[in-house]
Amino acid sequence: MSCILGTMAATPATAHVSAFRNRIPPPHVDSRPSRPPCVASFPQSQSRRSASISLLLLFWCSSNPKHAYADGIFDKYVKRKKLDPLEAYVPAVLLTQSQFEELEKTLEDDQPKYSNSRSLLRSGPAASLRVNIRAVAQYASDNGRGKAAFDAVDRCLGALEDLDSLLLHASRNDPTATVESMRKKMDIALGALNSLLQTVPSTVLDKGKAIADAYMTPSDPEDGKLEDLDPDLKQLEKLL
């Protein structure tokens, strides 16, 4: 009898718990794929337009050789920087050439100061060498001698980069960085500058030499030569 009462007493409680559980709504499960919180949602038309533009650019780049980019369809949208007259760049290149010749002489010392030699590659006229020789090469290209000029530019800059690396290693007492290897790189750079200057018209080159000489060793104002070159010297100083 007690067992029956115990069973009957437990039955309402169990039924109550079951009914309570049935009243709890099941958890909501979203079957849609989750989206990363930082990814923006773009309209479908905009995504389709972007994809079309990307495919068009990809097709154009794959169907045009690399060397044709400068004269290609986008050339008219690229604003080319206006160059100064050729006469403004030639004296600066000549002065850089003289500076490199002085640098080569410092390598002949018993104990070369490699850190000072490195600074000569970055100071004075040499600081603007990259811009100046590319401008000269551009003028040569306009006159049909672009290949020889730009080849000379590449040889010069490549040799100077190698020389700078050798000077850096030598300043750290690296035995593989020899003075002989530095001289070879310097000779390549100077020879490349000579090749580049050969593309300059003789009249412009002669005037450039006169300006460079006047810049290094100013003439007496009374002889009149300095006055003739004064505007060019001011332009050279501005460029340097």
N, CA and C of each residue as an Amber inpcrd file, in Angstrom:
protein
   720
   0.8190000  -1.2100000   0.0000000   0.0000000   0.0000000   0.0000000
   0.8450000   1.2490000   0.0000000   1.8490000   1.2480000   0.8220000
   2.7630000   2.4110000   0.8560000   3.4840000   2.5800000  -0.4520000
   3.7690000   1.4530000  -1.0980000   4.4610000   1.5460000  -2.4060000
   3.5610000   2.1710000  -3.4260000   2.2500000   1.8180000  -3.3530000
   1.3060000   2.3730000  -4.3160000   1.1450000   3.8530000  -4.1120000
   1.0510000   4.2850000  -2.8320000   0.9240000   5.7200000  -2.5330000
   2.1640000   6.4810000  -2.9660000   3.3220000   5.8480000  -2.7100000
   4.5690000   6.5110000  -3.1360000   4.6180000   6.7000000  -4.6140000
   4.1080000   5.6940000  -5.3320000   4.0990000   5.8050000  -6.7880000
   3.1250000   6.8440000  -7.2430000   1.9710000   6.9070000  -6.6060000
   0.9850000   7.8860000  -6.9750000   1.4470000   9.2870000  -6.6330000
   2.1640000   9.4360000  -5.5330000   2.6620000  10.7750000  -5.1610000
   3.7230000  11.2520000  -6.1200000   4.4890000  10.3480000  -6.6580000
   5.5750000  10.7610000  -7.5600000   5.0880000  11.0660000  -8.9420000
   3.9530000  10.4980000  -9.3300000   3.4670000  10.6510000 -10.6950000
   3.0870000  12.0770000 -11.0300000   2.3230000  12.8190000 -10.1760000
   2.0060000  14.2170000 -10.5270000   3.2300000  15.0740000 -10.6760000
   4.2370000  14.8720000  -9.8150000   5.4640000  15.7000000  -9.9060000
   6.1610000  15.4530000 -11.2160000   6.2000000  14.1770000 -11.6140000
   6.8620000  13.8580000 -12.8760000   6.1000000  14.4360000 -14.0350000
   4.8180000  14.3450000 -13.9760000   4.0020000  14.9080000 -15.0490000
   4.1440000  16.4060000 -15.1100000   4.2760000  17.0540000 -13.9550000
   4.4380000  18.5090000 -13.9280000   5.7520000  18.9250000 -14.5880000
   6.8160000  18.1880000 -14.2640000   8.1290000  18.5090000 -14.8620000
   8.0780000  18.3100000 -16.3550000   7.4300000  17.2220000 -16.8060000
   7.3510000  16.9660000 -18.2380000   6.5600000  18.0450000 -18.9340000
   5.4810000  18.4790000 -18.2980000   4.6910000  19.5550000 -18.9070000
   5.4580000  20.8490000 -18.9600000   6.2710000  21.1360000 -17.9170000
   7.0780000  22.3650000 -17.9100000   8.1170000  22.3480000 -19.0180000
   8.7200000  21.1790000 -19.1950000   9.7220000  21.0620000 -20.2590000
   9.0920000  21.2430000 -21.6260000   7.8520000  20.7280000 -21.7640000
   7.1920000  20.8730000 -23.0570000   6.8560000  22.3050000 -23.3770000
   6.6950000  23.1480000 -22.3170000   6.3810000  24.5460000 -22.5560000
   7.6080000  25.3730000 -22.9270000   8.8510000  24.8750000 -22.7060000
  10.0810000  25.6160000 -23.0400000  10.3020000  25.5290000 -24.5380000
  10.3210000  26.6380000 -25.2280000  10.5160000  26.5870000 -26.6910000
  11.8950000  26.0630000 -27.0350000  12.0160000  25.3100000 -28.0900000
  13.3410000  24.7840000 -28.4950000  14.2490000  25.9210000 -28.9400000
  15.5400000  25.7550000 -28.7590000  16.4800000  26.8240000 -29.1790000
  16.3830000  27.0590000 -30.6710000  16.4970000  28.3810000 -31.0480000
  16.4020000  28.7530000 -32.4570000  17.7230000  28.4610000 -33.1670000
  17.6710000  27.7270000 -34.2110000  18.8600000  27.3640000 -34.9760000
  18.7440000  27.9930000 -36.3500000  19.7110000  28.8870000 -36.6730000
  19.7330000  29.5540000 -37.9820000  20.5100000  28.6830000 -38.9510000
  19.8320000  28.2010000 -39.9540000  20.4690000  27.3090000 -40.9230000
  21.2920000  28.0570000 -41.9480000  21.2070000  29.4110000 -41.9700000
  21.9850000  30.1700000 -42.9500000  23.4510000  30.1740000 -42.5570000
  24.3850000  30.1850000 -43.5240000  25.8210000  30.2080000 -43.1980000
  26.1890000  31.5090000 -42.5080000  27.0530000  31.3840000 -41.5130000
  27.4790000  32.5790000 -40.7740000  28.3650000  33.4530000 -41.6370000
  28.3300000  34.7430000 -41.3800000  29.1230000  35.7140000 -42.1340000
  30.1700000  36.3270000 -41.2210000  31.3990000  36.3870000 -41.6630000
  32.4280000  37.0220000 -40.8260000  32.0080000  38.4300000 -40.4540000
  32.2670000  38.8550000 -39.2100000  31.7670000  40.1550000 -38.7460000
  32.3680000  41.3380000 -39.4690000  33.5360000  41.1900000 -40.0420000
  34.2160000  42.3460000 -40.6500000  34.0660000  42.4010000 -42.1530000
  33.3490000  41.4800000 -42.7460000  33.1950000  41.4470000 -44.1960000
  31.9560000  42.2270000 -44.5710000  32.1300000  43.2580000 -45.4000000
  31.0010000  44.0860000 -45.8000000  30.2000000  43.3810000 -46.8800000
  28.9510000  43.6930000 -46.9160000  28.0610000  43.1100000 -47.9150000
  27.8300000  44.1300000 -49.0100000  28.2050000  43.8080000 -50.2350000
  28.0760000  44.7180000 -51.3540000  26.8750000  44.3100000 -52.2020000
  26.2770000  45.2760000 -52.8150000  25.1800000  44.9420000 -53.7190000
  25.6610000  44.0300000 -54.8360000  24.7740000  43.1880000 -55.3060000
  25.1630000  42.2140000 -56.3260000  25.5700000  42.8930000 -57.6160000
  24.9140000  44.0110000 -57.9630000  25.2580000  44.7070000 -59.2010000
  26.6510000  45.2970000 -59.1310000  27.0360000  45.8120000 -57.9330000
  28.3800000  46.3710000 -57.7920000  29.4410000  45.2990000 -57.8700000
  29.1740000  44.1390000 -57.2690000  30.1360000  43.0410000 -57.3330000
  30.3100000  42.5750000 -58.7680000  29.1820000  42.5050000 -59.5250000
  29.2660000  42.0740000 -60.9050000  30.0560000  43.0770000 -61.7460000
  29.8630000  44.3820000 -61.4600000  30.5890000  45.4090000 -62.2080000
  32.0860000  45.3410000 -61.9140000  32.4630000  45.1480000 -60.6270000
  33.8780000  45.0430000 -60.2560000  34.5280000  43.8400000 -60.9110000
  33.7900000  42.7240000 -60.9540000  34.3420000  41.5250000 -61.5760000
  34.5650000  41.7310000 -63.0630000  33.6520000  42.4570000 -63.7120000
  33.8050000  42.7050000 -65.1450000  35.0200000  43.5710000 -65.4240000
  35.2230000  44.6040000 -64.5880000  36.3930000  45.4800000 -64.7720000
  37.6810000  44.7060000 -64.5580000  37.7090000  43.8450000 -63.5180000
  38.9150000  43.0560000 -63.2360000  39.2460000  42.1310000 -64.3950000
  38.2100000  41.4880000 -64.9660000  38.4490000  40.5970000 -66.1010000
  38.9570000  41.3660000 -67.3110000  38.4350000  42.5890000 -67.5120000
  38.8880000  43.3970000 -68.6360000  40.3480000  43.7800000 -68.4900000
  40.7530000  44.2090000 -67.2860000  42.1520000  44.5690000 -67.0450000
  43.0570000  43.3550000 -67.1900000  42.5940000  42.2000000 -66.6910000
  43.4050000  40.9900000 -66.8060000  43.6100000  40.6080000 -68.2530000
  42.5660000  40.7190000 -69.0620000  42.6880000  40.3820000 -70.4770000
  43.6290000  41.3430000 -71.1750000  43.5370000  42.6510000 -70.8450000
  44.4060000  43.6310000 -71.5090000  45.8650000  43.4060000 -71.1480000
  46.1380000  43.1350000 -69.8610000  47.5300000  42.9380000 -69.4320000
  48.1280000  41.6760000 -70.0350000  47.2990000  40.6300000 -70.2020000
  47.8250000  39.3810000 -70.7450000  48.0150000  39.4360000 -72.2500000
  47.3120000  40.3350000 -72.9120000  47.4040000  40.4060000 -74.3650000
  48.3580000  41.4630000 -74.8610000  49.0080000  42.2340000 -73.9410000
  49.9720000  43.2670000 -74.3300000  51.3140000  42.9560000 -73.7190000
  52.3860000  43.0130000 -74.4910000  53.7190000  42.7600000 -73.9360000
  54.1120000  43.8390000 -72.9560000  55.0330000  43.4730000 -72.0720000
  55.4320000  44.3790000 -71.0060000  56.0210000  45.6660000 -71.5270000
  56.8140000  45.5970000 -72.6110000  57.4840000  46.7890000 -73.1110000
  56.5290000  47.7410000 -73.7930000  55.2850000  47.3170000 -73.9960000
  54.3300000  48.1910000 -74.6780000  53.5190000  49.0300000 -73.7140000
  53.7220000  48.8880000 -72.4030000  52.9210000  49.6180000 -71.4340000
  53.0770000  51.1190000 -71.5930000  54.3130000  51.5790000 -71.8030000
  54.5540000  53.0210000 -71.8580000  53.8160000  53.6710000 -73.0200000
  53.6270000  52.9430000 -74.1240000  52.9690000  53.5010000 -75.2970000
  51.5740000  52.9130000 -75.4980000  51.0350000  52.2760000 -74.4440000
  49.7860000  51.5790000 -74.5870000  48.5810000  52.4680000 -74.4000000
  47.4760000  51.8020000 -74.0940000  46.1960000  52.4930000 -74.0500000
  46.1040000  53.4680000 -72.8840000  46.8720000  53.2040000 -71.7970000
  46.7880000  54.0680000 -70.6310000  47.7980000  55.2080000 -70.6490000
  48.5870000  55.3130000 -71.7020000  49.6450000  56.3130000 -71.7420000
  49.0860000  57.7350000 -71.6710000  47.9300000  57.9680000 -72.2720000
  47.3900000  59.3240000 -72.2840000  46.8620000  59.7380000 -70.9190000
  46.7040000  58.7660000 -70.0090000  46.2450000  59.0990000 -68.6690000
  47.4020000  59.3130000 -67.6980000  48.6140000  59.0630000 -68.1190000
  49.7850000  59.2250000 -67.2720000  50.4250000  60.5700000 -67.5680000
  50.5020000  61.4030000 -66.5600000  51.0910000  62.7200000 -66.7420000
  52.6060000  62.6190000 -66.6130000  53.2980000  62.9090000 -67.6660000
  54.7570000  62.8380000 -67.6660000  55.3400000  64.1320000 -67.1100000
  56.2740000  63.9670000 -66.1970000  56.8910000  65.1250000 -65.5800000
  57.7010000  65.8910000 -66.6180000  57.5070000  67.1850000 -66.6370000
  58.2190000  68.0180000 -67.5920000  59.6780000  68.1280000 -67.1750000
  60.5670000  67.8290000 -68.1100000  61.9890000  67.8760000 -67.8260000
  62.5280000  69.2870000 -67.9920000  63.5960000  69.5590000 -67.2540000
  64.3380000  70.7950000 -67.4780000  65.1150000  70.6610000 -68.7900000
  65.6460000  71.7610000 -69.3050000  66.4660000  71.6450000 -70.5260000
  67.6450000  70.7030000 -70.3120000  68.0640000  70.0570000 -71.3820000
  69.1830000  69.1120000 -71.2980000  70.4250000  69.7720000 -70.7340000
  70.6110000  71.0540000 -71.0570000  71.7930000  71.7840000 -70.5720000
  71.8710000  71.8440000 -69.0490000  70.7390000  71.6410000 -68.3840000
  70.7380000  71.6960000 -66.9250000  71.2510000  70.4020000 -66.3020000
  71.1150000  69.2640000 -67.0010000  71.4970000  67.9720000 -66.4390000
  72.9450000  67.5940000 -66.7480000  73.4410000  68.0060000 -67.9000000
  74.7840000  67.5740000 -68.3160000  75.8640000  68.0440000 -67.3510000
  75.9030000  69.3150000 -66.9170000  76.9440000  69.7110000 -65.9700000
  76.8860000  68.9160000 -64.6690000  75.6860000  68.6020000 -64.2040000
  75.5680000  67.8320000 -62.9640000  76.1520000  66.4370000 -63.1260000
  75.9320000  65.8300000 -64.2880000  76.5100000  64.5040000 -64.5420000
  78.0340000  64.5960000 -64.6080000  78.5480000  65.6330000 -65.2350000
  79.9990000  65.8240000 -65.3130000  80.6100000  66.0410000 -63.9270000
  79.9310000  66.7920000 -63.0880000  80.4270000  67.0000000 -61.7360000
  80.4060000  65.7050000 -60.9310000  79.3910000  64.8980000 -61.1310000
  79.3370000  63.5970000 -60.4570000  80.4700000  62.7010000 -60.9260000
  80.7630000  62.7640000 -62.2050000  81.8700000  61.9890000 -62.7500000
  83.1950000  62.3910000 -62.0920000  83.4100000  63.6720000 -61.9280000
  84.6170000  64.1460000 -61.2520000  84.6470000  63.7060000 -59.7900000
  83.4930000  63.7060000 -59.1570000  83.4290000  63.2770000 -57.7610000
  83.7800000  61.8070000 -57.6240000  83.3280000  60.9880000 -58.5560000
  83.6490000  59.5640000 -58.5190000  85.1350000  59.3250000 -58.7810000
  85.7290000  60.1480000 -59.6210000  87.1650000  60.0210000 -59.8640000
  87.9500000  60.3300000 -58.5850000  87.4820000  61.3100000 -57.8220000
  88.1220000  61.6070000 -56.5400000  87.9180000  60.4630000 -55.5590000
  86.7340000  59.8630000 -55.6000000  86.4680000  58.7130000 -54.7270000
  87.4140000  57.5630000 -55.0470000  87.6490000  57.3480000 -56.3380000
  88.5540000  56.2650000 -56.7370000  89.9620000  56.5110000 -56.2220000
  90.3720000  57.7700000 -56.1590000  91.7100000  58.0840000 -55.6400000
  91.8100000  57.7740000 -54.1500000  90.7190000  57.9580000 -53.4140000
  90.7690000  57.6790000 -51.9730000  90.9670000  56.1900000 -51.6920000
  90.6080000  55.3460000 -52.6510000  90.8080000  53.9120000 -52.4600000
  92.2700000  53.5270000 -52.5460000  93.1070000  54.4290000 -53.0450000
  94.5340000  54.1480000 -53.1630000  95.2890000  54.4170000 -51.8710000
  94.6290000  54.9760000 -50.8700000  95.2900000  55.2480000 -49.6020000
  95.6690000  53.9410000 -48.9030000  96.6580000  54.0560000 -48.0120000
  97.0900000  52.8620000 -47.2850000  95.9630000  52.3030000 -46.4180000
  95.2050000  53.1880000 -45.8120000  94.0790000  52.7770000 -44.9860000
  92.8370000  53.5660000 -45.4190000  92.1930000  53.1030000 -46.4590000
  91.0140000  53.8310000 -46.9610000  89.9090000  53.9120000 -45.9070000
  89.2520000  55.0460000 -45.8770000  88.1120000  55.2230000 -44.9760000
  86.8400000  54.9090000 -45.7740000  86.4070000  53.6800000 -45.6420000
  85.3070000  53.2040000 -46.4740000  83.9850000  53.9090000 -46.1550000
  83.8060000  54.2850000 -44.8980000  82.5750000  54.9910000 -44.5500000
  82.5170000  56.3500000 -45.2390000  83.6700000  57.0250000 -45.3350000
  83.7090000  58.3100000 -46.0410000  83.4760000  58.1170000 -47.5390000
  84.0080000  57.0270000 -48.0710000  83.7910000  56.7440000 -49.4960000
  82.3170000  56.4900000 -49.7820000  81.6520000  55.8210000 -48.8650000
  80.2060000  55.5830000 -49.0520000  79.4330000  56.8920000 -49.0480000
  79.8480000  57.8140000 -48.2050000  79.1430000  59.1010000 -48.1480000
  79.3190000  59.8870000 -49.4430000  80.4500000  59.6860000 -50.1280000
  80.6630000  60.3660000 -51.4060000  79.7010000  59.8630000 -52.4850000
  79.1900000  58.6690000 -52.2980000  78.2090000  58.1460000 -53.2550000
  76.8300000  58.7700000 -53.0700000  76.6370000  59.4880000 -51.9740000
  75.3120000  60.0120000 -51.6490000  75.2810000  61.5190000 -51.4440000
  76.4030000  62.1660000 -51.5140000  76.4620000  63.5920000 -51.2260000
  76.8610000  64.3730000 -52.4630000  76.6570000  65.6900000 -52.4000000
  77.0410000  66.5520000 -53.5050000  76.2910000  66.2330000 -54.7760000
  76.9300000  66.3710000 -55.9230000  76.2580000  66.0740000 -57.2000000
  75.7740000  64.6380000 -57.3090000  76.4500000  63.7040000 -56.6220000
  76.0520000  62.2950000 -56.7050000  74.6880000  62.0410000 -56.0870000
  74.2380000  62.9300000 -55.2270000  72.9480000  62.7180000 -54.5680000
  71.7890000  62.7200000 -55.5630000  71.9470000  63.4560000 -56.6600000
  70.8780000  63.5330000 -57.6610000  71.2600000  62.8180000 -58.9550000
  72.2290000  61.9180000 -58.8820000  72.7100000  61.2510000 -60.0980000
  71.6110000  60.4530000 -60.7820000  70.8400000  59.7110000 -60.0170000
  69.8190000  58.8370000 -60.6070000  68.8380000  59.6460000 -61.4630000
  68.4120000  60.7890000 -60.9440000  67.4670000  61.6320000 -61.6850000
  68.1330000  62.2360000 -62.9110000  69.3680000  62.6950000 -62.7420000
  70.0550000  63.4000000 -63.8260000  70.3630000  62.4920000 -65.0100000
  70.8800000  61.2980000 -64.7480000  71.2560000  60.4410000 -65.8710000
  70.0180000  59.8780000 -66.5710000  68.9430000  59.6940000 -65.8340000
  67.7170000  59.2320000 -66.4900000  67.1240000  60.3310000 -67.3620000
  67.2830000  61.5790000 -66.9360000  66.8060000  62.6820000 -67.7660000
  67.6270000  62.7750000 -69.0490000  68.9390000  62.6310000 -68.9330000
  69.7980000  62.6460000 -70.1220000  69.4310000  61.4980000 -71.0500000
  69.1670000  60.3290000 -70.4820000  68.7880000  59.1760000 -71.2950000
  67.4490000  59.4080000 -71.9840000  66.5490000  60.1050000 -71.3250000
  65.2620000  60.3940000 -71.9380000  65.4160000  61.3110000 -73.1430000
  66.2870000  62.3090000 -73.0260000  66.5610000  63.1720000 -74.1740000
  67.2000000  62.3710000 -75.3090000  68.0980000  61.4550000 -74.9550000
  68.7050000  60.6090000 -75.9880000  67.6620000  59.7250000 -76.6570000
  66.6970000  59.2550000 -75.8700000  65.6230000  58.4420000 -76.4380000
  64.7850000  59.2460000 -77.4160000  64.5440000  60.5050000 -77.1080000
  63.7880000  61.3600000 -78.0260000  64.5370000  61.5760000 -79.3390000
  65.8670000  61.4160000 -79.2990000  66.6790000  61.5790000 -80.4990000
  67.0370000  60.2440000 -81.1500000  66.3840000  59.1730000 -80.7220000
  66.6140000  57.8820000 -81.3420000  67.7820000  57.0910000 -80.7950000
  68.3360000  57.4940000 -79.6510000  69.4800000  56.7760000 -79.0690000
  69.1460000  56.2720000 -77.6690000  67.9030000  55.9490000 -77.4830000
  67.4470000  55.5710000 -76.1580000  68.0390000  54.2720000 -75.6440000
  68.1830000  53.2660000 -76.5080000  68.6780000  51.9670000 -76.0410000
  70.0830000  52.0780000 -75.4700000  70.9750000  52.7200000 -76.1970000
  72.3500000  52.8740000 -75.7160000  72.3830000  53.6920000 -74.4350000
  71.5380000  54.7200000 -74.3530000  71.5440000  55.5950000 -73.1870000
  71.0280000  54.8730000 -71.9430000  69.9090000  54.1840000 -72.0660000
  69.3370000  53.5070000 -70.9030000  70.1630000  52.2900000 -70.4990000
  70.8390000  51.6520000 -71.4530000  71.7680000  50.5820000 -71.0860000
  72.9110000  51.1330000 -70.2410000  73.3970000  52.3080000 -70.6140000
  74.4620000  52.9440000 -69.8350000  73.9770000  53.3090000 -68.4430000
  72.7420000  53.7720000 -68.3460000  72.1750000  54.1030000 -67.0330000
  72.1040000  52.8600000 -66.1500000  71.6470000  51.7530000 -66.7130000
  71.5370000  50.5170000 -65.9380000  72.9120000  50.0230000 -65.4820000
  73.8980000  50.0940000 -66.3780000  75.2450000  49.6510000 -65.9960000
  75.8120000  50.5300000 -64.8860000  75.6020000  51.8150000 -65.0010000
  76.1430000  52.7370000 -64.0040000  75.5100000  52.5020000 -62.6330000
  74.1980000  52.4600000 -62.5830000  73.5190000  52.2900000 -61.3040000
  73.7990000  50.9140000 -60.6980000  73.8760000  49.8940000 -61.5460000
  74.1870000  48.5650000 -61.0330000  75.5860000  48.5000000 -60.4250000
  76.5600000  49.1090000 -61.1030000  77.9290000  49.1120000 -60.5870000
  78.0250000  49.9070000 -59.2850000  77.2940000  51.0040000 -59.1880000
  77.3330000  51.8100000 -57.9720000  76.6910000  51.0860000 -56.7940000
  75.6290000  50.3270000 -57.0630000  75.0230000  49.5380000 -55.9970000
  75.9890000  48.4640000 -55.5050000  76.6910000  47.8190000 -56.4320000
  77.6730000  46.8110000 -56.0340000  78.8200000  47.4480000 -55.2660000
  79.2460000  48.6300000 -55.7100000  80.3290000  49.3260000 -55.0180000
  79.9110000  49.7000000 -53.6020000  78.7050000  50.1790000 -53.4560000
  78.2180000  50.5490000 -52.1200000  78.1890000  49.3360000 -51.2000000
  77.7930000  48.1940000 -51.7350000  77.7830000  46.9730000 -50.9300000
  79.1960000  46.5600000 -50.5320000  80.1390000  46.6830000 -51.4700000
  81.5290000  46.3460000 -51.1490000  82.0970000  47.2760000 -50.0780000
  81.7930000  48.5490000 -50.1840000  82.2800000  49.5090000 -49.1820000
  81.6910000  49.2150000 -47.8100000  80.4240000  48.8250000 -47.7910000
  79.7910000  48.4890000 -46.5180000  80.4550000  47.2810000 -45.8760000
  80.6970000  46.2410000 -46.6760000  81.3420000  45.0400000 -46.1280000
  82.7830000  45.3260000 -45.7120000  83.4600000  46.1860000 -46.4660000
  84.8300000  46.5150000 -46.1020000  84.8780000  47.2940000 -44.7910000
  83.9010000  48.1560000 -44.5560000  83.8530000  48.8980000 -43.2940000
  83.6090000  47.9810000 -42.1040000  83.1100000  46.7690000 -42.3780000
  82.8960000  45.7690000 -41.3320000  83.9950000  44.7180000 -41.3210000
  85.1140000  45.0660000 -41.9650000  86.3150000  44.2100000 -41.9840000
  86.0560000  42.8590000 -42.6560000  85.2710000  42.8880000 -43.7040000
  85.0280000  41.6810000 -44.4840000  86.1920000  41.5020000 -45.4680000
  86.9580000  40.4180000 -45.3690000  88.1310000  40.2520000 -46.2390000
  87.7890000  40.0340000 -47.7020000  86.5560000  39.6330000 -47.9880000
  86.1790000  39.4000000 -49.3830000  85.9520000  40.7050000 -50.1530000
  85.7650000  41.8110000 -49.4470000  85.5630000  43.1120000 -50.1010000
  86.9230000  43.7620000 -50.3220000  87.4970000  43.5060000 -51.4730000
  88.8350000  44.0000000 -51.7680000  88.7900000  45.3370000 -52.4970000
  89.8760000  46.0770000 -52.3850000  89.9790000  47.3630000 -53.0690000
  89.9600000  47.1680000 -54.5790000  90.5560000  46.0800000 -55.0460000
  90.5840000  45.8060000 -56.4810000  89.1700000  45.6430000 -57.0310000
  88.3190000  44.9340000 -56.3000000  86.9390000  44.7580000 -56.7550000
  86.1890000  46.0880000 -56.7450000  86.5260000  46.9420000 -55.7960000
  85.8910000  48.2650000 -55.7580000  86.3020000  49.1100000 -56.9580000
  87.5580000  49.0400000 -57.3090000  88.0260000  49.8080000 -58.4640000
  87.3450000  49.3450000 -59.7530000  87.1570000  48.0440000 -59.8650000
  86.4960000  47.5240000 -61.0660000  85.0750000  48.0640000 -61.1800000
  84.3650000  48.0860000 -60.0740000  82.9990000  48.6230000 -60.0920000
  82.9930000  50.1180000 -60.4000000  83.9870000  50.8220000 -59.8700000
  84.0690000  52.2580000 -60.1330000  84.3840000  52.5150000 -61.5980000
  85.2460000  51.6930000 -62.1770000  85.5790000  51.8490000 -63.6000000
  84.3490000  51.5790000 -64.4780000  83.5390000  50.5970000 -64.0940000
  82.3190000  50.3160000 -64.8650000  81.3760000  51.5130000 -64.8080000
  81.2230000  52.0890000 -63.6210000  80.3230000  53.2400000 -63.4780000
  80.8220000  54.4350000 -64.2810000  82.1200000  54.7070000 -64.2250000
  82.6740000  55.8390000 -64.9720000  82.5750000  55.5980000 -66.4830000
  82.8280000  54.3620000 -66.9060000  82.6990000  54.0580000 -68.3270000
  81.2670000  54.2000000 -68.8120000  80.3130000  53.8180000 -67.9670000
  78.9060000  53.9670000 -68.3370000  78.5180000  55.4340000 -68.4500000
  79.0470000  56.2670000 -67.5630000  78.7660000  57.7020000 -67.6510000
  79.3470000  58.2880000 -68.9340000  80.5380000  57.8360000 -69.3070000
  81.1260000  58.2870000 -70.5720000  80.2570000  57.8930000 -71.7620000
  79.7510000  56.6570000 -71.7330000  78.8900000  56.2050000 -72.8200000
  77.6080000  57.0280000 -72.8860000  77.0800000  57.3620000 -71.7260000
  75.8630000  58.1760000 -71.6990000  76.1180000  59.5720000 -72.2450000
  77.2290000  60.1660000 -71.8670000  77.5470000  61.5200000 -72.3280000
  77.8260000  61.5680000 -73.8250000  78.1820000  60.4330000 -74.4080000
  78.3940000  60.4000000 -75.8510000  77.0970000  60.5540000 -76.6370000
  75.9710000  60.3510000 -75.9700000  74.6900000  60.5480000 -76.6410000
  74.2540000  62.0090000 -76.6290000  74.9870000  62.8560000 -75.9180000
  74.6380000  64.2790000 -75.8170000  75.2180000  65.0240000 -77.0180000
  74.4700000  65.9110000 -77.6350000  75.0230000  66.7040000 -78.7460000
  76.2830000  67.4470000 -78.3130000  77.2450000  67.5550000 -79.2400000
  78.5540000  68.1230000 -78.9030000  78.4550000  69.5540000 -78.3860000
  77.5650000  70.3460000 -78.9490000  77.4370000  71.7360000 -78.4950000
  76.9530000  71.7980000 -77.0460000  75.9900000  70.9310000 -76.7050000
  75.4780000  70.9000000 -75.3340000  76.5320000  70.3630000 -74.3810000
  77.2920000  69.3600000 -74.8380000  78.3280000  68.7720000 -73.9980000
  79.4420000  69.7770000 -73.7280000  79.8530000  70.5180000 -74.7480000
  80.9170000  71.5140000 -74.5470000  80.4780000  72.6020000 -73.5720000
  79.2460000  73.0450000 -73.7260000  78.7390000  74.0520000 -72.7970000
  78.6420000  73.4950000 -71.3800000  78.2400000  72.2270000 -71.2710000
  78.1690000  71.6010000 -69.9550000  79.5220000  71.4960000 -69.2850000
  80.5550000  71.1930000 -70.0770000  81.9040000  71.1230000 -69.5080000
  82.3590000  72.4890000 -69.0180000  82.0310000  73.5280000 -69.7740000
  82.4080000  74.8800000 -69.3580000  81.7170000  75.2620000 -68.0540000
  80.4610000  74.9050000 -67.9300000  79.7250000  75.2270000 -66.7070000
  80.2750000  74.4370000 -65.5260000  80.5640000  73.1550000 -65.7410000
  81.1060000  72.3280000 -64.6650000  82.4650000  72.8320000 -64.2180000
  83.3070000  73.2330000 -65.1740000  84.6250000  73.7770000 -64.8230000
  84.4880000  75.0770000 -64.0380000  83.5330000  75.9050000 -64.4600000
  83.3320000  77.1730000 -63.7550000  82.7830000  76.9340000 -62.3590000
  82.0230000  75.8940000 -62.1950000  81.4620000  75.5770000 -60.8800000
  82.5530000  75.1140000 -59.9230000  83.5110000  74.3260000 -60.4480000
  84.5760000  73.8050000 -59.6000000  85.6650000  74.8360000 -59.3630000
  85.9890000  75.6170000 -60.4010000  87.0220000  76.6480000 -60.2820000
  86.4700000  77.9490000 -60.8510000  85.7510000  78.7340000 -60.0460000
  85.1370000  79.9710000 -60.5450000  86.1740000  80.8940000 -61.1650000
  85.7870000  81.4760000 -62.2950000  86.6820000  82.3960000 -62.9870000
  86.6370000  83.7710000 -62.3420000  87.5700000  84.5860000 -62.7140000
  87.6050000  85.9600000 -62.2410000  86.4380000  86.7180000 -62.8600000
  85.6070000  87.3870000 -62.0590000  84.4660000  88.1030000 -62.6280000
  84.8600000  89.1430000 -63.6630000  86.1140000  89.6280000 -63.6130000
  86.5170000  90.6840000 -64.5390000  86.7380000  90.1680000 -65.9550000
  86.9230000  88.8650000 -66.1350000  87.1940000  88.3820000 -67.4820000
  85.9180000  88.2060000 -68.3080000  84.7650000  88.3330000 -67.6630000
  83.5110000  88.3000000 -68.4100000  82.9480000  86.9200000 -68.6320000
  83.7340000  85.8710000 -68.4970000  83.2410000  84.5220000 -68.7550000
  82.2340000  84.0890000 -67.6970000  82.4730000  84.4870000 -66.4540000
  81.5700000  84.0930000 -65.3890000  80.1960000  84.7060000 -65.5870000
  80.1750000  85.9300000 -66.0950000  78.8890000  86.5700000 -66.3210000
  78.0980000  85.8540000 -67.4060000  78.7980000  85.3490000 -68.4210000
  78.1140000  84.6220000 -69.4900000  77.4900000  83.3250000 -68.9770000
  78.1500000  82.6950000 -68.0060000  77.6860000  81.4120000 -67.4960000
  76.8640000  81.5420000 -66.2200000  76.7160000  82.7540000 -65.7120000
  76.0690000  82.9280000 -64.4150000  74.6650000  82.3530000 -64.3570000
  73.7850000  82.5910000 -65.3430000  72.4450000  81.9870000 -65.2630000
  72.4840000  80.4650000 -65.2490000  73.4030000  79.8960000 -66.0200000
  73.5070000  78.4250000 -66.0360000  74.0340000  77.9070000 -64.7160000
  74.9460000  78.6350000 -64.0990000  75.4840000  78.2160000 -62.8100000
  74.3990000  78.2510000 -61.7360000  73.5620000  79.2840000 -61.7950000
  72.4740000  79.3650000 -60.8180000  71.4940000  78.2160000 -61.0090000
  71.2100000  77.8930000 -62.2600000  70.3230000  76.7700000 -62.5280000
  70.9410000  75.4490000 -62.0740000  72.2550000  75.3160000 -62.2510000
  72.9500000  74.1100000 -61.8130000  72.9110000  73.9870000 -60.3040000
  73.1510000  75.0920000 -59.6050000  73.1090000  75.0660000 -58.1490000
  71.7200000  74.6910000 -57.6530000  70.6880000  75.1710000 -58.3180000
  69.3350000  74.8360000 -57.9530000  69.0630000  73.3580000 -58.1680000
  69.5950000  72.8130000 -59.2550000  69.3910000  71.4100000 -59.5650000
  70.1270000  70.5190000 -58.5830000  71.3260000  70.9190000 -58.1760000
  72.1230000  70.1300000 -57.2560000  71.5940000  70.2330000 -55.8330000
